[in-house]
Amino acid sequence: MIIEGRMADRDTESPRSDSTRSTSHQPSQKARRSIVTSSRAMPPRDAILDTVDAYFRYCHMQPLWLFDTDEDLSSIEDCHDEVIFSLLALTLCHSKHPFFKGRLEQLSGQYAQLAREHIMLRIAQGKVTLATVQSLCMLALANFHANDVHLAALHLNIAVTFSKCVGLDVELTPSELSPAAEARRRVFWSLHLLERMYGQSVCELTILQDFEHPQYVPLQPDLRKRSNVLPPRMPQENVRGEEPERTGIWAHTVPLGTLWQQVRTYVMQCAHTNSEPPWSVESGYAVICAHLMNLETRMPTYHRWDSARFRDRTDRELQNRGYWSPWLYLQFMYHAIHSVLNHPFLYSARPQQSAQLAVPNTFWKTSSELAFIHATWIVRLIDMVREKAYRVSDPFIGQCTAVAATIHIYFCRAADRQIREAAQVKLETCTLFLAELAELWPSCRLLHDTLRALIHSAFTSGNSDQQPEPSRRTVSINTRLMWKILQYDFDGKDLGASNHDLFHRSFCRGDADNAAGHGDHTVEMQISHTPPTTEVDMSNGQALPPYSDHHSTGPNTQQTGLQQERQLVDEDIHGVSNTNADADANVAARTPIPMMYAPFPKAPTAPWAMPSNAPVIDMTYDPFYQFQDLGSPADGAWEVGNL
């Protein structure tokens, strides 16, 4: 029975009887017809059990932790209909049952609609329970995956309101470890994580400061002023196959997911406001970096990269997805945060601030190196996941992949040939991996289409046959497409096709009005500067990342359906080949190198020149490398940047 059914305050009557009993809240004729329709739409019992199994395999704690074990959903007959329909909408993409074959996306949308109808009926009847909030969490996440961003925002806000109304956000009995108390804690923290990752941006009007010309400003909490009201304690976690003292990986996803909300706010400030420069001690950049370092110091050693050793785990060990999927989520998000904070686009695409924003060489050099390192780490994680044939079950990893790809676009025009070719391979890896995820989730499909359009725009704008590829040092960035990837935060400003599922057309703004905030402007970076090079001795710790001497040989890399995708990416990066006598040479130059990471004789630096800035300098020998233990199994600079 669902865990909520064991709570003391649960309605004693069967969930199925709510629609048939005669009370003062008796459903209307239209509602009764909807219930009859939903009963007919319910899939066979074995198909439902298959999706329940898929939920605990691919969705449990990935990232939501709504139920304890599969026993909570073992009795399908005792589950509320909205729970079943929400679960179907969320997990159908992972089901292999023949009942759903060939119509996964269609049925997922239908089940999401039925779940919403049952939830709204329960609200109208005044019969909201914990199962209703659980259903709203699953339904909101399913809406996000399907790009129904406005329905997702609606369902998420309703769930947050319910949790506050009934006191789910307050801990009254910290010492209580009953199943009912643990269920409430799981729902609260899952809802908190969902809201911080995908919730709408919260802003305040400056009407008290400027009555005549108020503006929106992001809310900045004052951590020095704390309330005596305590939130629920973290739920007790016991992952199968792990020692008791080495559990609790999911608890670490919550603060990092909370920090992701601040990253989204920082990107929004870069896009819309005159924010503090990132090197200022009061900037969002400095605050987020400080929080990130604090979280890193609290990460237990046994959860870290070096100790977890994902690559060395057997297939049987990796079946413990309740641990390894949150672990991968942590790794991808950690590097994605660094990649976004140091993204070159954020500090080069604000023409209105170009006069005031003279980026210091030190910051520009450091941020470009951090962007390169952490974007490379994301590619390394992708390679590792494909090598182990580990099925990714969280489309947020697709967002991390898209961010890394946008950084490698810049390095595809680096002056150094080996850095340039390495970036091309990494960009291809990101695009192909995102294409695989696009087969599962429409949200990743949107990201993939946007990335493909961005790549095409970056490498084909201004091309000419008289200018061979090796000499081109210009990257043309379509700002609207880039913001669409970096601001993939569903803040409600970018109304897409999904709004027509919720709003009347007369209430929606036109697509032209919606796109007014980020028009199709292009920022061109002319890479005309060739900085002086300094040879680096690889023995001083600046080694290439391990796992770099071969392509991934996992089964996903052999999918013939991605061959056309690989060809399209290659054509976009290199352009159309010339038909002159040098055609064969051009083809040879476009052949992808047979390594995931091409070696380079010097450390990477920003290959582009900032307007009104002095030349970018190369990295030279770092004296701090002398303090590294070069005899340890760590891998030099590449291991310094990991979690």
Summary of the structure (lengths in Angstrom):
residues: 643
radius of gyration: 25.8
end to end distance: 38.8
largest distance: 85.5
contacts: 1955
relative contact order: 0.09
helix: 57%
strand: 2%
